[in-house]
Amino acid sequence: MKLKVNQDVCIGCGACQAICPNAFEIDDNGYATTIVDEISEEIKEDAIDAKEGCPVGAIEEVVE
């Protein structure tokens, strides 16, 4: 599974980083970004929680 943060929508609240710090961080511009290319099984549940917990829906699943 791959996730990305839509920078045009992100408000930089940090909820995703708080829920799943192994997949998300806040960049130098104050917005969330993914720090892994692929979500591993070990963090998949937390990553999904972060996606669902984003208050503006900025985290999207990448469909290939």
mmJSON file of the N, C-alpha and C atoms, coordinates in Angstrom:
{"data_MODEL":{"atom_site":{
"group_PDB":["ATOM","ATOM","ATOM","ATOM","ATOM","ATOM","ATOM","ATOM","ATOM","ATOM","ATOM","ATOM","ATOM","ATOM","ATOM","ATOM","ATOM","ATOM","ATOM","ATOM","ATOM","ATOM","ATOM","ATOM","ATOM","ATOM","ATOM","ATOM","ATOM","ATOM","ATOM","ATOM","ATOM","ATOM","ATOM","ATOM","ATOM","ATOM","ATOM","ATOM","ATOM","ATOM","ATOM","ATOM","ATOM","ATOM","ATOM","ATOM","ATOM","ATOM","ATOM","ATOM","ATOM","ATOM","ATOM","ATOM","ATOM","ATOM","ATOM","ATOM","ATOM","ATOM","ATOM","ATOM","ATOM","ATOM","ATOM","ATOM","ATOM","ATOM","ATOM","ATOM","ATOM","ATOM","ATOM","ATOM","ATOM","ATOM","ATOM","ATOM","ATOM","ATOM","ATOM","ATOM","ATOM","ATOM","ATOM","ATOM","ATOM","ATOM","ATOM","ATOM","ATOM","ATOM","ATOM","ATOM","ATOM","ATOM","ATOM","ATOM","ATOM","ATOM","ATOM","ATOM","ATOM","ATOM","ATOM","ATOM","ATOM","ATOM","ATOM","ATOM","ATOM","ATOM","ATOM","ATOM","ATOM","ATOM","ATOM","ATOM","ATOM","ATOM","ATOM","ATOM","ATOM","ATOM","ATOM","ATOM","ATOM","ATOM","ATOM","ATOM","ATOM","ATOM","ATOM","ATOM","ATOM","ATOM","ATOM","ATOM","ATOM","ATOM","ATOM","ATOM","ATOM","ATOM","ATOM","ATOM","ATOM","ATOM","ATOM","ATOM","ATOM","ATOM","ATOM","ATOM","ATOM","ATOM","ATOM","ATOM","ATOM","ATOM","ATOM","ATOM","ATOM","ATOM","ATOM","ATOM","ATOM","ATOM","ATOM","ATOM","ATOM","ATOM","ATOM","ATOM","ATOM","ATOM","ATOM","ATOM","ATOM","ATOM","ATOM","ATOM","ATOM","ATOM","ATOM","ATOM","ATOM","ATOM","ATOM","ATOM"],
"id":[1,2,3,4,5,6,7,8,9,10,11,12,13,14,15,16,17,18,19,20,21,22,23,24,25,26,27,28,29,30,31,32,33,34,35,36,37,38,39,40,41,42,43,44,45,46,47,48,49,50,51,52,53,54,55,56,57,58,59,60,61,62,63,64,65,66,67,68,69,70,71,72,73,74,75,76,77,78,79,80,81,82,83,84,85,86,87,88,89,90,91,92,93,94,95,96,97,98,99,100,101,102,103,104,105,106,107,108,109,110,111,112,113,114,115,116,117,118,119,120,121,122,123,124,125,126,127,128,129,130,131,132,133,134,135,136,137,138,139,140,141,142,143,144,145,146,147,148,149,150,151,152,153,154,155,156,157,158,159,160,161,162,163,164,165,166,167,168,169,170,171,172,173,174,175,176,177,178,179,180,181,182,183,184,185,186,187,188,189,190,191,192],
"type_symbol":["N","C","C","N","C","C","N","C","C","N","C","C","N","C","C","N","C","C","N","C","C","N","C","C","N","C","C","N","C","C","N","C","C","N","C","C","N","C","C","N","C","C","N","C","C","N","C","C","N","C","C","N","C","C","N","C","C","N","C","C","N","C","C","N","C","C","N","C","C","N","C","C","N","C","C","N","C","C","N","C","C","N","C","C","N","C","C","N","C","C","N","C","C","N","C","C","N","C","C","N","C","C","N","C","C","N","C","C","N","C","C","N","C","C","N","C","C","N","C","C","N","C","C","N","C","C","N","C","C","N","C","C","N","C","C","N","C","C","N","C","C","N","C","C","N","C","C","N","C","C","N","C","C","N","C","C","N","C","C","N","C","C","N","C","C","N","C","C","N","C","C","N","C","C","N","C","C","N","C","C","N","C","C","N","C","C","N","C","C","N","C","C"],
"label_atom_id":["N","CA","C","N","CA","C","N","CA","C","N","CA","C","N","CA","C","N","CA","C","N","CA","C","N","CA","C","N","CA","C","N","CA","C","N","CA","C","N","CA","C","N","CA","C","N","CA","C","N","CA","C","N","CA","C","N","CA","C","N","CA","C","N","CA","C","N","CA","C","N","CA","C","N","CA","C","N","CA","C","N","CA","C","N","CA","C","N","CA","C","N","CA","C","N","CA","C","N","CA","C","N","CA","C","N","CA","C","N","CA","C","N","CA","C","N","CA","C","N","CA","C","N","CA","C","N","CA","C","N","CA","C","N","CA","C","N","CA","C","N","CA","C","N","CA","C","N","CA","C","N","CA","C","N","CA","C","N","CA","C","N","CA","C","N","CA","C","N","CA","C","N","CA","C","N","CA","C","N","CA","C","N","CA","C","N","CA","C","N","CA","C","N","CA","C","N","CA","C","N","CA","C","N","CA","C","N","CA","C","N","CA","C","N","CA","C","N","CA","C","N","CA","C"],
"label_alt_id":[null,null,null,null,null,null,null,null,null,null,null,null,null,null,null,null,null,null,null,null,null,null,null,null,null,null,null,null,null,null,null,null,null,null,null,null,null,null,null,null,null,null,null,null,null,null,null,null,null,null,null,null,null,null,null,null,null,null,null,null,null,null,null,null,null,null,null,null,null,null,null,null,null,null,null,null,null,null,null,null,null,null,null,null,null,null,null,null,null,null,null,null,null,null,null,null,null,null,null,null,null,null,null,null,null,null,null,null,null,null,null,null,null,null,null,null,null,null,null,null,null,null,null,null,null,null,null,null,null,null,null,null,null,null,null,null,null,null,null,null,null,null,null,null,null,null,null,null,null,null,null,null,null,null,null,null,null,null,null,null,null,null,null,null,null,null,null,null,null,null,null,null,null,null,null,null,null,null,null,null,null,null,null,null,null,null,null,null,null,null,null,null],
"label_comp_id":["MET","MET","MET","LYS","LYS","LYS","LEU","LEU","LEU","LYS","LYS","LYS","VAL","VAL","VAL","ASN","ASN","ASN","GLN","GLN","GLN","ASP","ASP","ASP","VAL","VAL","VAL","CYS","CYS","CYS","ILE","ILE","ILE","GLY","GLY","GLY","CYS","CYS","CYS","GLY","GLY","GLY","ALA","ALA","ALA","CYS","CYS","CYS","GLN","GLN","GLN","ALA","ALA","ALA","ILE","ILE","ILE","CYS","CYS","CYS","PRO","PRO","PRO","ASN","ASN","ASN","ALA","ALA","ALA","PHE","PHE","PHE","GLU","GLU","GLU","ILE","ILE","ILE","ASP","ASP","ASP","ASP","ASP","ASP","ASN","ASN","ASN","GLY","GLY","GLY","TYR","TYR","TYR","ALA","ALA","ALA","THR","THR","THR","THR","THR","THR","ILE","ILE","ILE","VAL","VAL","VAL","ASP","ASP","ASP","GLU","GLU","GLU","ILE","ILE","ILE","SER","SER","SER","GLU","GLU","GLU","GLU","GLU","GLU","ILE","ILE","ILE","LYS","LYS","LYS","GLU","GLU","GLU","ASP","ASP","ASP","ALA","ALA","ALA","ILE","ILE","ILE","ASP","ASP","ASP","ALA","ALA","ALA","LYS","LYS","LYS","GLU","GLU","GLU","GLY","GLY","GLY","CYS","CYS","CYS","PRO","PRO","PRO","VAL","VAL","VAL","GLY","GLY","GLY","ALA","ALA","ALA","ILE","ILE","ILE","GLU","GLU","GLU","GLU","GLU","GLU","VAL","VAL","VAL","VAL","VAL","VAL","GLU","GLU","GLU"],
"label_asym_id":["A","A","A","A","A","A","A","A","A","A","A","A","A","A","A","A","A","A","A","A","A","A","A","A","A","A","A","A","A","A","A","A","A","A","A","A","A","A","A","A","A","A","A","A","A","A","A","A","A","A","A","A","A","A","A","A","A","A","A","A","A","A","A","A","A","A","A","A","A","A","A","A","A","A","A","A","A","A","A","A","A","A","A","A","A","A","A","A","A","A","A","A","A","A","A","A","A","A","A","A","A","A","A","A","A","A","A","A","A","A","A","A","A","A","A","A","A","A","A","A","A","A","A","A","A","A","A","A","A","A","A","A","A","A","A","A","A","A","A","A","A","A","A","A","A","A","A","A","A","A","A","A","A","A","A","A","A","A","A","A","A","A","A","A","A","A","A","A","A","A","A","A","A","A","A","A","A","A","A","A","A","A","A","A","A","A","A","A","A","A","A","A"],
"label_entity_id":["1","1","1","1","1","1","1","1","1","1","1","1","1","1","1","1","1","1","1","1","1","1","1","1","1","1","1","1","1","1","1","1","1","1","1","1","1","1","1","1","1","1","1","1","1","1","1","1","1","1","1","1","1","1","1","1","1","1","1","1","1","1","1","1","1","1","1","1","1","1","1","1","1","1","1","1","1","1","1","1","1","1","1","1","1","1","1","1","1","1","1","1","1","1","1","1","1","1","1","1","1","1","1","1","1","1","1","1","1","1","1","1","1","1","1","1","1","1","1","1","1","1","1","1","1","1","1","1","1","1","1","1","1","1","1","1","1","1","1","1","1","1","1","1","1","1","1","1","1","1","1","1","1","1","1","1","1","1","1","1","1","1","1","1","1","1","1","1","1","1","1","1","1","1","1","1","1","1","1","1","1","1","1","1","1","1","1","1","1","1","1","1"],
"label_seq_id":[1,1,1,2,2,2,3,3,3,4,4,4,5,5,5,6,6,6,7,7,7,8,8,8,9,9,9,10,10,10,11,11,11,12,12,12,13,13,13,14,14,14,15,15,15,16,16,16,17,17,17,18,18,18,19,19,19,20,20,20,21,21,21,22,22,22,23,23,23,24,24,24,25,25,25,26,26,26,27,27,27,28,28,28,29,29,29,30,30,30,31,31,31,32,32,32,33,33,33,34,34,34,35,35,35,36,36,36,37,37,37,38,38,38,39,39,39,40,40,40,41,41,41,42,42,42,43,43,43,44,44,44,45,45,45,46,46,46,47,47,47,48,48,48,49,49,49,50,50,50,51,51,51,52,52,52,53,53,53,54,54,54,55,55,55,56,56,56,57,57,57,58,58,58,59,59,59,60,60,60,61,61,61,62,62,62,63,63,63,64,64,64],
"pdbx_PDB_ins_code":[null,null,null,null,null,null,null,null,null,null,null,null,null,null,null,null,null,null,null,null,null,null,null,null,null,null,null,null,null,null,null,null,null,null,null,null,null,null,null,null,null,null,null,null,null,null,null,null,null,null,null,null,null,null,null,null,null,null,null,null,null,null,null,null,null,null,null,null,null,null,null,null,null,null,null,null,null,null,null,null,null,null,null,null,null,null,null,null,null,null,null,null,null,null,null,null,null,null,null,null,null,null,null,null,null,null,null,null,null,null,null,null,null,null,null,null,null,null,null,null,null,null,null,null,null,null,null,null,null,null,null,null,null,null,null,null,null,null,null,null,null,null,null,null,null,null,null,null,null,null,null,null,null,null,null,null,null,null,null,null,null,null,null,null,null,null,null,null,null,null,null,null,null,null,null,null,null,null,null,null,null,null,null,null,null,null,null,null,null,null,null,null],
"Cartn_x":[0.845,0.0,0.893,0.49,1.212,0.247,0.741,-0.047,0.733,0.013,0.656,-0.182,0.474,-0.214,-0.413,-1.636,-1.944,-1.564,-0.448,0.071,-0.861,-1.724,-2.669,-3.815,-4.005,-5.11,-4.608,-3.418,-2.858,-2.811,-3.206,-3.137,-2.009,-1.274,-0.126,-0.47,-1.601,-2.014,-1.171,-0.55,0.325,-0.352,-1.649,-2.364,-1.773,-1.439,-0.905,0.438,1.273,2.568,2.389,1.429,1.171,0.657,-0.17,-0.752,0.224,0.973,1.868,3.202,4.056,5.326,6.299,6.042,6.904,6.58,5.512,5.127,5.011,4.774,4.532,5.398,5.745,6.419,5.976,6.246,5.963,7.247,7.158,8.351,8.709,9.757,10.24,9.236,8.285,7.255,6.031,6.048,4.95,3.82,4.053,3.023,3.476,2.514,2.825,3.361,4.19,4.717,4.938,4.908,5.206,6.714,7.195,8.635,9.013,8.039,8.29,7.635,8.238,7.653,6.475,6.595,5.578,5.237,3.95,3.508,3.661,4.494,4.729,3.557,3.469,2.4,2.465,3.672,3.85,3.184,3.119,2.543,1.259,0.778,-0.39,-1.614,-1.897,-3.075,-2.969,-1.787,-1.594,-1.683,-1.15,-1.204,-2.646,-3.445,-4.863,-5.577,-5.253,-5.839,-5.472,-4.22,-3.781,-4.537,-4.709,-5.45,-6.883,-7.517,-8.907,-9.045,-7.975,-8.021,-7.639,-7.213,-6.848,-8.099,-8.073,-9.284,-9.705,-8.788,-9.132,-9.045,-8.783,-8.741,-7.582,-6.44,-5.303,-4.486,-4.696,-3.926,-4.71,-4.06,-4.712,-3.931,-4.652,-3.996,-3.61,-2.399,-1.908,-2.306,-3.093,-3.54,-2.727,-2.063,-1.182,-1.813],
"Cartn_y":[-1.173,0.0,1.241,2.222,3.487,4.616,5.564,6.732,7.98,9.054,10.344,11.421,12.529,13.669,14.717,15.126,16.189,17.513,18.087,19.313,20.505,20.466,21.558,21.549,20.415,20.267,20.274,19.765,19.618,20.965,20.931,22.129,22.045,20.944,20.8,20.635,20.028,19.888,18.867,17.931,16.956,15.708,15.558,14.376,13.094,13.102,11.89,11.491,12.475,12.197,11.664,12.205,11.738,10.3,9.954,8.612,7.605,7.992,7.054,7.737,7.952,8.642,7.86,6.586,5.781,5.969,6.689,6.913,8.386,9.253,10.666,11.566,12.727,13.766,15.119,16.146,17.507,18.053,18.552,19.034,20.458,20.994,22.332,23.433,23.142,24.116,24.032,23.083,22.945,22.052,21.264,20.361,18.916,18.027,16.598,16.045,15.045,14.315,12.871,11.977,10.58,10.394,9.53,9.287,7.873,7.125,5.776,5.642,4.846,4.619,3.657,2.675,1.622,1.446,1.36,1.133,-0.351,-0.655,-2.055,-2.587,-3.9,-4.54,-4.14,-3.896,-3.562,-2.236,-1.298,0.015,0.297,-0.685,-0.479,-0.01,-0.623,-0.253,1.198,1.584,2.965,3.942,3.562,4.43,4.65,3.603,3.726,4.619,4.452,5.316,6.779,7.021,8.385,8.951,8.137,8.565,8.93,8.055,8.279,9.419,9.687,10.725,12.105,12.21,13.518,14.392,15.545,16.371,16.99,17.033,17.623,16.615,15.348,14.315,14.46,14.937,15.197,13.946,12.866,11.641,10.752,10.394,9.623,8.352,7.297,6.057,6.171,5.753,5.771,4.461,4.552,3.371,3.296,2.178,2.028,1.193],
"Cartn_z":[0.0,0.0,0.0,-0.796,-0.851,-0.513,0.268,0.613,0.242,-0.046,-0.29,0.377,0.667,1.257,0.173,-0.015,-0.966,-0.304,-0.738,-0.141,-0.324,-1.327,-1.549,-0.539,0.121,1.068,2.514,2.741,4.089,4.818,6.113,6.942,7.972,7.964,8.853,10.317,10.611,12.011,12.781,12.073,12.711,13.226,12.977,13.462,12.884,11.599,10.965,11.59,11.848,12.459,13.882,14.608,15.968,15.977,14.989,14.922,14.346,13.32,12.634,12.28,13.277,13.025,12.151,11.949,11.084,9.606,9.31,7.909,7.542,8.541,8.252,9.115,8.548,9.318,8.777,9.566,9.133,8.526,7.287,6.589,7.017,6.427,6.773,6.453,5.569,5.214,6.128,7.062,8.009,7.563,6.506,6.002,6.12,6.192,6.321,5.016,5.151,4.005,4.417,3.451,3.751,3.755,4.63,4.734,4.314,3.828,3.314,1.943,1.08,-0.243,-0.181,0.661,0.768,2.243,2.555,3.933,4.236,5.221,5.588,6.411,6.476,7.251,8.718,9.232,10.644,11.012,10.068,10.367,9.594,8.875,8.013,8.794,9.922,10.713,11.192,11.686,12.129,10.963,9.801,8.628,8.174,8.218,7.859,8.87,10.154,11.181,10.932,10.527,10.235,9.036,8.008,6.813,7.186,7.943,8.334,9.335,10.1,11.113,10.616,9.371,8.82,8.763,9.435,9.495,8.159,7.206,5.903,4.759,5.075,4.046,3.071,3.564,2.694,2.345,3.071,2.815,1.859,0.772,-0.277,-0.559,-0.886,-1.292,-2.762,-3.061,-4.438,-5.088,-6.15,-6.878,-8.154,-8.317,-9.494,-10.557],
"occupancy":[1.0,1.0,1.0,1.0,1.0,1.0,1.0,1.0,1.0,1.0,1.0,1.0,1.0,1.0,1.0,1.0,1.0,1.0,1.0,1.0,1.0,1.0,1.0,1.0,1.0,1.0,1.0,1.0,1.0,1.0,1.0,1.0,1.0,1.0,1.0,1.0,1.0,1.0,1.0,1.0,1.0,1.0,1.0,1.0,1.0,1.0,1.0,1.0,1.0,1.0,1.0,1.0,1.0,1.0,1.0,1.0,1.0,1.0,1.0,1.0,1.0,1.0,1.0,1.0,1.0,1.0,1.0,1.0,1.0,1.0,1.0,1.0,1.0,1.0,1.0,1.0,1.0,1.0,1.0,1.0,1.0,1.0,1.0,1.0,1.0,1.0,1.0,1.0,1.0,1.0,1.0,1.0,1.0,1.0,1.0,1.0,1.0,1.0,1.0,1.0,1.0,1.0,1.0,1.0,1.0,1.0,1.0,1.0,1.0,1.0,1.0,1.0,1.0,1.0,1.0,1.0,1.0,1.0,1.0,1.0,1.0,1.0,1.0,1.0,1.0,1.0,1.0,1.0,1.0,1.0,1.0,1.0,1.0,1.0,1.0,1.0,1.0,1.0,1.0,1.0,1.0,1.0,1.0,1.0,1.0,1.0,1.0,1.0,1.0,1.0,1.0,1.0,1.0,1.0,1.0,1.0,1.0,1.0,1.0,1.0,1.0,1.0,1.0,1.0,1.0,1.0,1.0,1.0,1.0,1.0,1.0,1.0,1.0,1.0,1.0,1.0,1.0,1.0,1.0,1.0,1.0,1.0,1.0,1.0,1.0,1.0,1.0,1.0,1.0,1.0,1.0,1.0],
"B_iso_or_equiv":[0.0,0.0,0.0,0.0,0.0,0.0,0.0,0.0,0.0,0.0,0.0,0.0,0.0,0.0,0.0,0.0,0.0,0.0,0.0,0.0,0.0,0.0,0.0,0.0,0.0,0.0,0.0,0.0,0.0,0.0,0.0,0.0,0.0,0.0,0.0,0.0,0.0,0.0,0.0,0.0,0.0,0.0,0.0,0.0,0.0,0.0,0.0,0.0,0.0,0.0,0.0,0.0,0.0,0.0,0.0,0.0,0.0,0.0,0.0,0.0,0.0,0.0,0.0,0.0,0.0,0.0,0.0,0.0,0.0,0.0,0.0,0.0,0.0,0.0,0.0,0.0,0.0,0.0,0.0,0.0,0.0,0.0,0.0,0.0,0.0,0.0,0.0,0.0,0.0,0.0,0.0,0.0,0.0,0.0,0.0,0.0,0.0,0.0,0.0,0.0,0.0,0.0,0.0,0.0,0.0,0.0,0.0,0.0,0.0,0.0,0.0,0.0,0.0,0.0,0.0,0.0,0.0,0.0,0.0,0.0,0.0,0.0,0.0,0.0,0.0,0.0,0.0,0.0,0.0,0.0,0.0,0.0,0.0,0.0,0.0,0.0,0.0,0.0,0.0,0.0,0.0,0.0,0.0,0.0,0.0,0.0,0.0,0.0,0.0,0.0,0.0,0.0,0.0,0.0,0.0,0.0,0.0,0.0,0.0,0.0,0.0,0.0,0.0,0.0,0.0,0.0,0.0,0.0,0.0,0.0,0.0,0.0,0.0,0.0,0.0,0.0,0.0,0.0,0.0,0.0,0.0,0.0,0.0,0.0,0.0,0.0,0.0,0.0,0.0,0.0,0.0,0.0],
"pdbx_formal_charge":[null,null,null,null,null,null,null,null,null,null,null,null,null,null,null,null,null,null,null,null,null,null,null,null,null,null,null,null,null,null,null,null,null,null,null,null,null,null,null,null,null,null,null,null,null,null,null,null,null,null,null,null,null,null,null,null,null,null,null,null,null,null,null,null,null,null,null,null,null,null,null,null,null,null,null,null,null,null,null,null,null,null,null,null,null,null,null,null,null,null,null,null,null,null,null,null,null,null,null,null,null,null,null,null,null,null,null,null,null,null,null,null,null,null,null,null,null,null,null,null,null,null,null,null,null,null,null,null,null,null,null,null,null,null,null,null,null,null,null,null,null,null,null,null,null,null,null,null,null,null,null,null,null,null,null,null,null,null,null,null,null,null,null,null,null,null,null,null,null,null,null,null,null,null,null,null,null,null,null,null,null,null,null,null,null,null,null,null,null,null,null,null],
"auth_seq_id":[1,1,1,2,2,2,3,3,3,4,4,4,5,5,5,6,6,6,7,7,7,8,8,8,9,9,9,10,10,10,11,11,11,12,12,12,13,13,13,14,14,14,15,15,15,16,16,16,17,17,17,18,18,18,19,19,19,20,20,20,21,21,21,22,22,22,23,23,23,24,24,24,25,25,25,26,26,26,27,27,27,28,28,28,29,29,29,30,30,30,31,31,31,32,32,32,33,33,33,34,34,34,35,35,35,36,36,36,37,37,37,38,38,38,39,39,39,40,40,40,41,41,41,42,42,42,43,43,43,44,44,44,45,45,45,46,46,46,47,47,47,48,48,48,49,49,49,50,50,50,51,51,51,52,52,52,53,53,53,54,54,54,55,55,55,56,56,56,57,57,57,58,58,58,59,59,59,60,60,60,61,61,61,62,62,62,63,63,63,64,64,64],
"auth_comp_id":["MET","MET","MET","LYS","LYS","LYS","LEU","LEU","LEU","LYS","LYS","LYS","VAL","VAL","VAL","ASN","ASN","ASN","GLN","GLN","GLN","ASP","ASP","ASP","VAL","VAL","VAL","CYS","CYS","CYS","ILE","ILE","ILE","GLY","GLY","GLY","CYS","CYS","CYS","GLY","GLY","GLY","ALA","ALA","ALA","CYS","CYS","CYS","GLN","GLN","GLN","ALA","ALA","ALA","ILE","ILE","ILE","CYS","CYS","CYS","PRO","PRO","PRO","ASN","ASN","ASN","ALA","ALA","ALA","PHE","PHE","PHE","GLU","GLU","GLU","ILE","ILE","ILE","ASP","ASP","ASP","ASP","ASP","ASP","ASN","ASN","ASN","GLY","GLY","GLY","TYR","TYR","TYR","ALA","ALA","ALA","THR","THR","THR","THR","THR","THR","ILE","ILE","ILE","VAL","VAL","VAL","ASP","ASP","ASP","GLU","GLU","GLU","ILE","ILE","ILE","SER","SER","SER","GLU","GLU","GLU","GLU","GLU","GLU","ILE","ILE","ILE","LYS","LYS","LYS","GLU","GLU","GLU","ASP","ASP","ASP","ALA","ALA","ALA","ILE","ILE","ILE","ASP","ASP","ASP","ALA","ALA","ALA","LYS","LYS","LYS","GLU","GLU","GLU","GLY","GLY","GLY","CYS","CYS","CYS","PRO","PRO","PRO","VAL","VAL","VAL","GLY","GLY","GLY","ALA","ALA","ALA","ILE","ILE","ILE","GLU","GLU","GLU","GLU","GLU","GLU","VAL","VAL","VAL","VAL","VAL","VAL","GLU","GLU","GLU"],
"auth_asym_id":["A","A","A","A","A","A","A","A","A","A","A","A","A","A","A","A","A","A","A","A","A","A","A","A","A","A","A","A","A","A","A","A","A","A","A","A","A","A","A","A","A","A","A","A","A","A","A","A","A","A","A","A","A","A","A","A","A","A","A","A","A","A","A","A","A","A","A","A","A","A","A","A","A","A","A","A","A","A","A","A","A","A","A","A","A","A","A","A","A","A","A","A","A","A","A","A","A","A","A","A","A","A","A","A","A","A","A","A","A","A","A","A","A","A","A","A","A","A","A","A","A","A","A","A","A","A","A","A","A","A","A","A","A","A","A","A","A","A","A","A","A","A","A","A","A","A","A","A","A","A","A","A","A","A","A","A","A","A","A","A","A","A","A","A","A","A","A","A","A","A","A","A","A","A","A","A","A","A","A","A","A","A","A","A","A","A","A","A","A","A","A","A"],
"auth_atom_id":["N","CA","C","N","CA","C","N","CA","C","N","CA","C","N","CA","C","N","CA","C","N","CA","C","N","CA","C","N","CA","C","N","CA","C","N","CA","C","N","CA","C","N","CA","C","N","CA","C","N","CA","C","N","CA","C","N","CA","C","N","CA","C","N","CA","C","N","CA","C","N","CA","C","N","CA","C","N","CA","C","N","CA","C","N","CA","C","N","CA","C","N","CA","C","N","CA","C","N","CA","C","N","CA","C","N","CA","C","N","CA","C","N","CA","C","N","CA","C","N","CA","C","N","CA","C","N","CA","C","N","CA","C","N","CA","C","N","CA","C","N","CA","C","N","CA","C","N","CA","C","N","CA","C","N","CA","C","N","CA","C","N","CA","C","N","CA","C","N","CA","C","N","CA","C","N","CA","C","N","CA","C","N","CA","C","N","CA","C","N","CA","C","N","CA","C","N","CA","C","N","CA","C","N","CA","C","N","CA","C","N","CA","C","N","CA","C","N","CA","C","N","CA","C"],
"pdbx_PDB_model_num":[1,1,1,1,1,1,1,1,1,1,1,1,1,1,1,1,1,1,1,1,1,1,1,1,1,1,1,1,1,1,1,1,1,1,1,1,1,1,1,1,1,1,1,1,1,1,1,1,1,1,1,1,1,1,1,1,1,1,1,1,1,1,1,1,1,1,1,1,1,1,1,1,1,1,1,1,1,1,1,1,1,1,1,1,1,1,1,1,1,1,1,1,1,1,1,1,1,1,1,1,1,1,1,1,1,1,1,1,1,1,1,1,1,1,1,1,1,1,1,1,1,1,1,1,1,1,1,1,1,1,1,1,1,1,1,1,1,1,1,1,1,1,1,1,1,1,1,1,1,1,1,1,1,1,1,1,1,1,1,1,1,1,1,1,1,1,1,1,1,1,1,1,1,1,1,1,1,1,1,1,1,1,1,1,1,1,1,1,1,1,1,1]
}}}
